[in-house]
Amino acid sequence: MTNFVLHSAYHPTGDQPEAIRQLTEGVRQGAHAQTLLGVTGSGKTFTVANVIREVNRPTLILSHNKTLAAQLYAEMKAFFPENAVEYYVSYYDYYQPEAYIPSSDTYIEKDLSINEEIDKLRLSAISALLSGRRDVIIVSSVSCIYGIGNPQDFSGSAITVDKHTPFNRDEFLLALTASQYVRNDLELTRGKFRVKGDTVDIFLSYADYCLRIVFWGNEIDEIYTYEPSDGHMLEEFDYYNIFPASLFVTNKARIESTFDQIRHDMDEQVQWFLSQDRPLEAKRIEERVRYDLEMIHELGYCSGVENYSRYFDGREPGSRPFCLLDYFPKDMLLVVDESHVTVPQIAGMSGGDKARKDNLVFYGFRLPAARDNRPMTFAEWEQFTHLDNEALDQPSQISTIFVSATPADYELEKSGGVIVEQLIRPTGLLDPEIDVRPTKHQVDDLMEEIRQRVEVGERVLVTTLTKRMAEELDEYLRRYGVRAAYIHSDVDTIERIQIMDDLRKGVYDVLVGVNLLREGLDLPQVSLVAILDADKSGFLRDHRSLTQTAGRAARHEHGKVIFYGDHITPAMRQTIEETARRRAIQQKYNEEHHITPHAVGGAANTGNPLSSLSKAAQENKQYEVKKLYEAVQTPIINAMSEKELQKSITQTRKQMLRAAKDLNFMEAARLRDDLLLMEERLKTLTK
């Protein structure tokens, strides 16, 4: 059995050793859930990595969005380079689900674009789990609770080739086809195989290399992997497991046997519609199902084949679909990052899906079985992870660690009210001081605070209650010479990433926003966080939101927070008292260990394995040559005709969206700049 091997130039410091000890002990004693309360910058990820090494269990790390999942993936890959660290998120570049809008009698067909690289990473994650390895860490978004194929069918479709076991070549080729690999003797690409005499080459769907099997009669003479670009041999094997090319595989015999069940359910649904005097819906569902079955019989699939997954999986009506969690062993370790956001996201996934499917079923577009192609409900998630109230009384093999700077009541309840605190930062930095000031003349007061920070090269974050307030404040600051920008939900993801980058680099000194929590980005240059109308109770002014927002100033040695309000709300008081408590603990630790607080000097950058332009040096270079690039690009764009511009704008927009979905934000930003230049030129031509 391979153990986790942690690589790091650092050792646990501050209260990290105690947090690691408590969490490890809790997992070993069978605790259902534990909560790690770690302040911003305290090294929560490093603590989790140490716990994973100590308990040595297959681990799933849940994050609430792709970008943060990618950051965690990069960090874990750096900590565990010798182990299987995998990435599992939604593989759609674009996804428009099938839907029906009764009010306008509008049917919307499913439309999607699959990212092949992320599809490869998903297959790699599943293959790692089924390989028998225990040293597996999968970093995932909440998409891991969505339906995929039956684990038994997937593992049953794996092909084992062994030099010491006779294997007929033709039988091997049939097995590859059953595992959804496609023969192509002209071009070998991912998910394809080619045959040249006794040699079979397979480009594995879950890897960046090819596998070559050389037969000698009914025996296997050679098994080795090689680089697809130049044929360079990588590694030789005596045996090898080839996993399927798709997560959605099923037993062929089961497909044939399920056709009768699908037709039976179709007939029942037709009769029900006719009994309700709805002949249109009866005809619609009959035509749809008959067409789908014919397509599946001839091609092996149809559009929307996932709506029949319950039949192919052999599941009972109403039962939940299989998902990534079903591929883990029973003693898995589950880490829920930013749990105060991730847990509610899990809870909200199934509701919208159900409403959409109910419409499709009620109006005859889908059979009732379509409802069983869905994400896990929250109750099912709790039951699976042994967090439901009935399971809490019994010993649990699955252990859950909630990680957050501001755990919600749910996490605290499931942890039995016991939390593991991690308040000391390796840098010695303290939580920021909080100052409460009246709202009268708050903008003038803020302007003076901004001026002081700008003079010494520091940055400022300002949060407002509404989008309009953010835009108006941004305009006001610019009018008086402040280099400011604003972000809110109407600003697209690419723009937000670019604006954050520009704030770090000093293009802007002030960033105004409504919700600066969801970005989840490191801004150590920020020394002041100002919260306008802090006394307006409600969303983003509760205790957790105020504490999270205040934490944005915790990475700077001169960090300070100003609450503008005419009275102190319970949420403000709780935040102030909790921050003061943490500061006292941090200050005492620094004094006892003779630590002088120091800033990290720049945003942590571990690199993103999902992006070819992730290195800081590349980012800086790209930023420096931006103006030169525009000077070169503008004459080219100016030479284009109106028709050429329109075509190029369409292509560039698609490329930009694809780059953003790939988390390649620097490339997306470059394409966005091209797009703006072309759109500006097109406006000039059409005037």
C-alpha positions in Angstrom: 0.0 0.0 0.0 1.4 3.4 -1.0 1.4 6.0 1.7 0.9 9.8 1.3 4.3 11.5 1.1 4.1 15.2 2.0 6.7 17.5 0.3 7.1 21.0 1.8 9.9 23.4 2.8 7.9 24.4 5.8 7.0 22.6 9.1 3.8 23.1 11.1 4.1 26.2 13.3 1.9 28.2 15.6 -1.3 26.3 16.4 -1.0 24.2 13.3 0.6 21.2 15.2 -2.3 21.2 17.8 -4.9 21.5 15.0 -3.3 18.6 13.1 -3.2 16.5 16.3 -6.8 17.1 17.2 -8.2 16.5 13.7 -6.1 13.3 13.2 -7.2 12.0 16.5 -10.8 12.7 15.7 -10.6 10.9 12.4 -9.0 7.8 14.0 -11.6 7.7 16.8 -14.4 7.6 14.2 -15.7 11.2 14.6 -18.5 11.9 12.1 -17.6 15.5 11.7 -15.1 18.1 12.9 -14.7 21.8 12.2 -11.5 23.6 11.5 -11.9 27.3 12.2 -8.9 28.8 10.5 -8.4 32.5 10.0 -7.4 33.9 6.7 -3.7 33.3 6.0 -3.2 30.7 8.8 -2.3 27.8 6.5 -5.5 25.8 6.6 -4.6 23.9 3.4 -1.2 22.9 4.9 -3.0 21.7 8.0 -5.4 19.6 5.9 -2.5 18.2 3.9 -0.8 17.0 7.1 -4.0 15.4 8.4 -4.3 13.5 5.1 -0.7 12.2 5.5 -1.4 11.1 9.0 -4.7 9.3 8.5 -3.6 7.9 5.1 -7.1 7.6 3.6 -8.5 8.3 0.1 -9.7 11.9 0.3 -12.3 14.1 -1.4 -11.9 17.8 -1.1 -15.0 19.8 -1.9 -14.9 23.4 -3.1 -17.8 25.6 -4.1 -16.4 26.8 -7.4 -14.0 25.7 -10.2 -11.5 28.5 -9.6 -11.0 27.8 -6.0 -10.9 24.0 -6.7 -8.1 24.7 -9.2 -6.1 26.6 -6.6 -6.5 23.7 -4.1 -5.6 21.2 -6.8 -2.4 23.1 -7.5 -1.5 23.3 -3.8 -2.2 19.6 -3.2 -0.2 18.6 -6.4 2.7 20.5 -4.9 2.3 18.9 -1.5 1.9 15.3 -2.8 3.8 15.0 -6.1 4.3 11.2 -5.7 0.7 10.5 -5.0 -2.5 10.5 -7.1 -3.9 14.1 -6.9 -6.9 14.5 -9.2 -9.3 17.2 -10.4 -13.0 16.6 -10.9 -15.3 19.5 -12.0 -18.1 19.9 -14.5 -16.7 19.3 -18.0 -18.9 21.6 -19.9 -17.5 24.7 -21.6 -21.1 25.6 -22.3 -24.3 23.9 -21.1 -27.9 24.8 -21.9 -30.1 22.2 -20.3 -33.3 20.8 -21.9 -36.3 22.8 -20.7 -39.9 23.7 -21.5 -41.5 27.0 -20.6 -45.3 26.6 -20.5 -46.2 30.3 -20.4 -44.7 30.9 -23.8 -45.0 27.3 -25.1 -41.2 27.3 -25.7 -39.2 24.1 -25.9 -35.4 24.5 -25.5 -33.2 21.7 -26.7 -30.2 20.7 -24.8 -27.0 22.3 -26.1 -23.5 21.8 -24.8 -19.8 21.9 -25.5 -17.6 19.5 -23.6 -14.1 20.5 -22.5 -11.9 17.5 -23.5 -9.1 18.3 -21.1 -11.4 18.4 -18.1 -13.2 15.2 -19.3 -9.7 13.6 -19.3 -9.1 14.7 -15.7 -12.5 13.4 -14.6 -11.7 10.0 -16.1 -8.3 10.1 -14.5 -9.9 10.7 -11.1 -12.3 7.7 -11.5 -9.5 5.5 -12.8 -7.2 6.4 -9.9 -10.0 5.4 -7.4 -10.6 2.0 -9.2 -6.9 1.2 -9.6 -6.7 -0.1 -6.1 -4.5 2.8 -4.9 -5.2 4.3 -1.5 -3.1 7.4 -1.9 -5.7 9.3 -3.9 -6.8 12.9 -3.3 -9.6 14.3 -5.5 -10.3 18.0 -5.5 -13.8 18.6 -6.7 -16.5 21.1 -7.2 -20.1 20.4 -6.1 -20.6 18.7 -9.5 -19.4 15.5 -7.8 -23.0 14.9 -6.5 -24.3 14.8 -10.1 -25.1 11.5 -11.8 -22.5 9.4 -13.6 -22.3 5.7 -14.6 -22.7 2.7 -12.3 -19.3 1.9 -10.6 -19.8 -1.8 -11.1 -20.3 -1.3 -14.9 -17.3 1.0 -15.1 -15.0 -1.4 -13.3 -16.5 -4.4 -15.1 -15.7 -2.7 -18.4 -12.0 -2.4 -17.5 -9.7 -4.6 -19.5 -6.7 -6.3 -17.9 -3.9 -7.3 -20.2 -1.2 -9.6 -18.8 1.9 -11.1 -20.4 1.3 -14.3 -18.6 -2.3 -14.8 -19.5 -3.4 -15.9 -23.1 -5.6 -13.2 -24.8 -6.9 -13.4 -28.3 -6.3 -10.2 -30.3 -9.7 -10.1 -31.8 -11.4 -10.5 -28.5 -9.2 -7.7 -27.2 -10.4 -5.4 -30.0 -14.1 -6.2 -29.2 -13.4 -5.5 -25.5 -11.9 -2.1 -26.4 -15.0 -1.2 -28.5 -17.3 -2.3 -25.6 -15.3 0.1 -23.4 -16.2 2.9 -25.8 -12.8 3.2 -27.5 -13.2 4.0 -31.2 -11.0 2.4 -33.9 -9.2 4.9 -36.1 -6.2 3.6 -38.0 -5.4 7.0 -39.6 -5.3 9.4 -36.7 -4.7 8.3 -33.1 -6.3 10.8 -30.7 -7.6 10.5 -27.1 -10.2 7.7 -26.8 -9.2 6.1 -30.1 -7.2 3.0 -30.9 -5.4 1.7 -34.1 -4.3 -1.7 -35.3 -1.3 -2.5 -37.3 -0.8 -6.3 -37.6 -0.2 -7.7 -34.2 0.4 -4.2 -32.6 -2.5 -2.3 -31.0 -2.0 1.3 -29.9 -4.5 2.9 -27.5 -4.6 6.6 -26.7 -6.0 6.3 -23.2 -8.9 8.7 -22.5 -7.6 9.6 -19.0 -3.9 10.1 -19.8 -1.6 12.1 -21.9 0.2 9.1 -23.2 -0.5 6.0 -25.4 -0.4 2.3 -24.5 1.0 -0.2 -26.9 0.1 -3.9 -26.8 2.2 -6.2 -29.0 0.7 -9.7 -29.6 2.4 -12.9 -30.6 -0.4 -15.2 -31.6 -2.7 -15.5 -28.6 0.0 -14.2 -26.2 1.0 -10.7 -25.3 4.7 -10.1 -26.0 5.0 -6.4 -25.0 3.1 -3.8 -22.9 4.5 -0.3 -22.6 3.4 3.4 -22.6 4.9 6.0 -24.9 4.7 9.6 -25.9 2.2 10.2 -28.7 4.2 13.0 -30.2 7.5 11.2 -30.8 6.9 7.6 -29.9 9.4 7.7 -27.0 8.9 4.8 -24.6 8.0 5.8 -21.1 7.5 2.6 -19.0 7.2 -1.2 -19.6 4.7 -3.4 -17.8 3.9 -7.1 -17.2 0.2 -6.3 -16.9 -2.0 -3.2 -17.3 -5.6 -2.2 -16.5 -7.3 -0.2 -19.3 -10.3 1.7 -18.0 -13.2 2.7 -20.2 -13.2 5.8 -22.4 -16.4 7.2 -20.9 -17.9 7.5 -17.4 -21.2 6.3 -18.9 -20.8 2.7 -19.8 -23.3 -0.1 -19.3 -23.7 -3.8 -19.8 -24.8 -4.6 -23.4 -27.1 -7.3 -22.3 -28.8 -4.9 -19.8 -29.4 -2.3 -22.6 -31.4 -4.9 -24.6 -33.4 -6.0 -21.6 -34.2 -2.4 -20.6 -35.9 -1.6 -23.9 -39.0 -3.6 -22.9 -39.2 -1.7 -19.6 -38.8 1.7 -21.3 -41.6 0.7 -23.8 -43.8 -0.4 -21.0 -43.3 2.9 -19.1 -44.0 4.8 -22.4 -47.3 2.9 -22.9 -48.3 3.7 -19.4 -47.5 7.4 -19.8 -49.4 7.5 -23.1 -52.5 6.0 -21.5 -52.3 8.4 -18.6 -52.2 11.4 -21.0 -55.1 10.0 -23.0 -57.1 9.5 -19.7 -56.5 13.2 -19.0 -57.7 14.1 -22.5 -54.3 15.3 -23.6 -53.7 13.6 -26.9 -50.9 16.1 -27.9 -48.7 15.1 -25.0 -49.5 11.4 -25.6 -48.3 11.6 -29.2 -45.3 13.7 -28.2 -43.9 11.3 -25.6 -44.6 8.2 -27.8 -42.7 9.8 -30.8 -39.8 10.9 -28.6 -39.3 7.6 -26.9 -39.6 5.5 -30.1 -37.1 7.8 -31.8 -34.6 7.6 -28.8 -34.8 3.8 -28.7 -34.1 3.5 -32.4 -31.1 5.8 -32.0 -29.7 3.9 -29.0 -30.2 0.6 -30.8 -28.4 1.8 -34.0 -25.7 4.1 -32.5 -25.5 3.2 -28.8 -26.7 6.6 -27.7 -29.2 9.4 -28.4 -29.6 13.1 -27.5 -30.6 13.1 -23.8 -29.7 9.5 -23.2 -28.9 10.3 -19.6 -32.7 10.6 -19.0 -32.8 6.8 -19.4 -29.9 6.3 -17.0 -32.1 4.7 -14.3 -33.0 1.9 -16.6 -29.4 1.3 -17.7 -28.0 1.5 -14.2 -30.6 -1.0 -13.0 -31.9 1.3 -10.3 -35.4 1.4 -8.8 -37.8 4.3 -9.5 -37.0 7.3 -7.3 -33.6 6.1 -6.3 -30.6 8.5 -6.5 -28.1 8.2 -9.4 -24.6 7.0 -8.9 -22.0 9.8 -8.5 -18.3 10.3 -7.7 -18.9 9.5 -4.0 -19.9 5.9 -4.9 -16.4 5.3 -6.4 -14.7 6.0 -3.0 -14.0 3.3 -0.4 -16.2 3.3 2.7 -13.5 4.8 4.9 -13.0 7.9 2.8 -12.0 11.3 4.3 -14.2 14.2 3.2 -12.9 17.8 3.5 -15.5 20.6 2.8 -13.6 23.8 2.0 -15.3 27.1 2.8 -18.0 25.0 4.3 -20.2 28.0 5.1 -20.7 28.4 1.3 -20.2 24.9 0.0 -22.8 23.2 2.3 -25.7 25.5 1.3 -24.7 25.0 -2.4 -25.0 21.2 -2.0 -28.4 21.7 -0.4 -29.7 23.9 -3.2 -28.6 21.8 -6.2 -31.6 19.4 -6.5 -34.4 21.9 -6.3 -33.9 23.7 -9.6 -33.3 20.4 -11.4 -36.5 18.9 -10.1 -38.6 21.9 -11.2 -37.2 21.7 -14.8 -37.7 18.0 -15.1 -41.3 18.2 -13.7 -42.2 20.5 -16.6 -40.6 18.2 -19.2 -42.5 15.2 -17.8 -45.8 16.9 -17.3 -45.9 18.2 -20.9 -44.8 14.9 -22.5 -41.2 15.6 -23.4 -39.7 13.0 -21.1 -40.7 9.9 -19.2 -41.0 10.1 -15.4 -37.7 8.2 -15.2 -36.0 11.5 -16.3 -36.5 12.8 -12.8 -34.1 10.1 -11.6 -31.2 11.6 -13.6 -30.4 14.3 -11.0 -28.0 15.5 -8.4 -28.1 14.1 -4.9 -30.6 15.7 -2.6 -29.2 17.1 0.6 -30.8 14.4 2.7 -29.1 11.7 0.5 -25.8 13.5 0.8 -26.2 13.6 4.6 -27.1 9.9 4.6 -24.1 8.9 2.4 -21.7 10.9 4.6 -23.3 9.6 7.8 -24.2 13.2 8.8 -27.9 12.5 9.1 -29.2 12.5 12.7 -29.9 8.8 12.8 -26.3 7.9 11.7 -24.7 10.3 14.2 -25.5 7.9 17.0 -23.5 5.1 15.3 -19.7 4.7 14.6 -18.7 6.1 11.2 -16.1 5.0 8.7 -16.4 8.2 6.7 -15.0 11.3 8.5 -15.8 14.8 7.5 -13.7 17.9 8.2 -15.5 21.3 7.6 -13.0 24.1 6.9 -14.0 27.7 7.3 -13.0 31.0 8.9 -16.6 31.5 9.8 -18.3 28.1 10.3 -22.1 28.2 10.0 -24.5 26.7 12.6 -24.8 23.5 10.5 -21.1 22.6 10.8 -21.0 23.4 14.5 -24.1 21.3 15.1 -22.7 18.3 13.2 -19.4 18.7 15.0 -21.1 18.6 18.4 -20.3 22.2 19.1 -16.6 21.4 19.3 -14.3 23.3 16.9 -10.5 23.1 16.3 -9.2 26.7 16.1 -6.2 27.8 14.0 -5.7 31.5 14.8 -2.0 32.0 14.5 -0.5 33.0 11.2 3.0 31.8 10.2 3.8 35.4 9.3 2.8 36.7 12.8 0.2 39.0 11.3 -2.7 40.0 13.5 -6.3 40.2 12.7 -7.0 43.8 11.6 -8.1 46.5 14.0 -11.8 47.5 13.5 -12.9 51.2 13.8 -16.5 52.2 13.9 -17.3 55.7 12.4 -20.6 57.6 11.8 -22.1 57.6 8.3 -22.3 61.4 8.2 -19.5 62.6 5.8 -18.5 59.0 5.4 -17.4 59.5 1.8 -15.2 62.5 2.7 -13.7 60.5 5.6 -13.1 57.6 3.3 -11.3 59.9 0.7 -8.8 61.0 3.4 -8.2 57.4 4.4 -7.6 56.5 0.7 -5.2 59.4 0.2 -3.1 58.2 3.2 -2.8 54.6 1.8 -2.2 55.7 -1.8 0.8 57.8 -0.6 2.5 54.7 0.7 1.6 52.4 -2.1 -1.1 50.4 -0.3 -4.5 49.3 -1.7 -8.1 49.8 -0.4 -11.3 47.7 -0.7 -14.7 49.4 -0.3 -18.0 47.5 0.0 -21.4 49.1 -0.7 -24.9 47.8 -0.3 -26.0 48.0 -4.0 -24.5 47.8 -7.5 -25.7 51.3 -8.2 -23.9 52.7 -5.1 -20.7 50.9 -6.1 -20.8 52.4 -9.6 -21.6 55.9 -8.3 -18.8 55.8 -5.7 -16.4 54.6 -8.3 -17.4 57.5 -10.6 -17.0 59.9 -7.6 -13.5 58.6 -6.7 -12.4 58.8 -10.3 -13.6 62.4 -10.6 -11.3 63.4 -7.8 -8.3 61.6 -9.3 -8.4 58.3 -7.5 -7.5 55.3 -9.6 -10.5 53.2 -8.8 -12.6 50.3 -10.3 -15.7 48.5 -9.3 -16.8 44.9 -9.6 -20.2 43.2 -9.1 -22.3 40.5 -10.6 -22.9 42.4 -13.9 -19.1 42.4 -14.5 -18.2 39.1 -16.2 -15.7 36.7 -14.7 -12.9 37.5 -17.1 -13.2 41.2 -16.3 -13.3 40.5 -12.5 -10.1 38.5 -12.7 -8.4 41.2 -14.8 -9.5 44.0 -12.4 -8.2 42.0 -9.4 -4.8 41.5 -11.2 -4.7 45.3 -12.0 -5.3 46.1 -8.3 -2.3 43.9 -7.3 -0.1 45.6 -9.9 -1.0 49.1 -8.9 -3.1 50.0 -12.0 -5.9 50.7 -9.5 -5.5 51.8 -5.8 -9.2 51.3 -4.8 -11.6 48.5 -5.6 -15.3 49.1 -4.9 -17.7 46.2 -4.8 -20.9 44.8 -3.4 -19.8 41.2 -2.5 -16.0 40.9 -2.3 -16.3 37.5 -0.6 -17.0 35.2 -3.6 -13.8 36.1 -5.4 -11.8 34.0 -3.0 -8.5 35.7 -4.1 -5.4 36.7 -2.2 -4.8 40.4 -1.9 -1.9 41.0 0.5 -1.5 44.6 -0.9 -4.8 45.7 0.7 -4.3 47.5 4.0 -7.7 49.0 4.4 -11.2 47.5 4.1 -14.1 50.0 4.4 -17.6 48.8 4.8 -20.2 51.4 4.1 -23.6 51.2 5.8 -22.3 48.4 8.1 -25.3 48.9 10.4 -27.8 47.9 7.7 -28.7 44.4 8.9 -29.3 41.7 6.3 -27.4 39.9 3.5 -23.7 40.7 3.5 -24.0 42.6 6.8 -24.4 39.6 9.1 -21.7 38.4 11.4 -20.1 35.9 9.0 -20.1 38.2 6.1 -18.6 41.1 8.1 -15.9 38.8 9.5 -15.1 37.4 6.1 -14.9 40.8 4.5 -12.8 42.2 7.4 -10.4 39.3 6.8 -9.4 40.8 3.4 -7.1 43.2 5.4 -5.5 40.4 7.5 -2.6 39.8 5.1 -1.1 43.3 5.6 0.9 44.4 8.6 -1.0 47.7 8.7 -4.4 46.0 8.1 -7.4 48.1 9.3 -11.1 47.9 8.9 -13.6 50.7 9.1 -17.3 50.1 9.8 -19.4 53.1 8.8 -22.6 53.0 10.8 -24.6 55.2 13.2 -25.1 52.4 15.7 -23.5 49.0 16.5 -25.7 46.1 15.4 -25.4 42.6 17.1 -23.5 41.4 14.0 -21.0 44.3 14.2 -20.5 43.7 17.9 -20.0 40.0 17.5 -17.4 40.6 14.7 -15.6 43.3 16.8 -15.5 41.1 19.9 -14.4 38.0 18.0 -11.7 39.9 16.1 -10.4 41.4 19.4 -10.3 37.9 21.0 -8.3 36.6 18.1 -5.9 39.6 18.1 -5.2 39.1 21.8 -4.3 35.4 21.2 -2.1 36.2 18.2 -0.4 39.1 20.0 0.4 36.9 23.1 1.8 34.2 20.9 4.1 36.7 19.0 5.4 38.1 22.3 6.1 34.6 23.8 7.9 33.5 20.6 9.6 36.9 19.8 7.9 37.1 16.4 7.7 40.3 14.4 4.7 40.4 12.1 5.7 40.6 8.4 3.7 40.7 5.2 4.1 38.0 2.6 4.9 40.7 0.0 2.7 39.3 -2.8 -0.1 37.0 -3.6 0.8 33.4 -3.1 1.2 31.7 -6.4 1.6 27.9 -6.4 0.8 27.7 -10.1 -2.2 26.3 -11.8 -1.7 22.9 -13.6 -4.8 23.6 -15.7 -3.3 26.7 -17.4 -0.3 27.0 -19.7 0.1 30.6 -18.6 0.0 30.3 -14.8 3.5 31.4 -13.9 3.9 34.8 -12.3 6.8 35.7 -14.7 4.6 35.0 -17.7 1.8 37.1 -16.3 4.1 40.1 -15.6 5.7 39.8 -19.0 2.3 39.7 -20.7 1.2 42.8 -18.7 4.3 44.7 -19.7 3.9 44.1 -23.4 0.2 44.8 -23.5 0.6 48.3 -24.9 3.1 47.2 -27.4 0.8 44.4 -28.5 -2.1 46.9 -29.0 0.2 49.0 -31.1 0.9 46.1 -33.4 -2.6 44.6 -33.4 -4.5 47.9 -34.2 -3.2 48.3 -37.8 -4.1 44.7 -38.5 -7.7 45.2 -37.2 -8.0 48.5 -39.1 -7.2 46.7 -42.3 -10.2 44.3 -41.9 -13.4 44.8 -43.8 -16.8 44.9 -42.0 -17.5 41.3 -42.9 -14.1 40.1 -41.8 -14.5 41.9 -38.5 -17.9 40.4 -37.8 -16.5 36.9 -38.5 -13.4 37.5 -36.4 -15.5 38.9 -33.5 -17.6 35.8 -33.4 -14.6 33.5 -33.4 -12.7 35.5 -30.8 -15.6 35.6 -28.5 -15.9 31.8 -28.6 -12.1 31.4 -28.0 -12.4 33.8 -25.1 -15.2 31.9 -23.4 -13.3 28.6 -23.9 -10.2 30.1 -22.4 -12.1 31.3 -19.4 -13.8 27.9 -18.9 -10.3 26.3 -19.1 -9.3 28.7 -16.2 -6.7 30.2 -18.6 -7.6 33.7 -17.6 -4.5 35.5 -19.0 -5.3 34.1 -22.5 -8.9 35.0 -22.0 -7.9 38.6 -21.1 -5.8 38.9 -24.2 -8.7 37.7 -26.4 -11.0 40.1 -24.6 -8.6 43.0 -25.5 -8.7 41.8 -29.1 -12.5 41.7 -29.0 -12.7 45.3 -27.6 -10.4 46.6 -30.3 -12.4 44.8 -33.1 -15.8 46.0 -31.7 -14.6 49.5 -31.5 -13.4 49.4 -35.1 -16.7 47.8 -36.3 -18.6 50.7 -34.6 -16.5 53.1 -36.6 -17.2 51.4 -39.9 -20.9 51.1 -39.3 -21.5 54.7 -38.4 
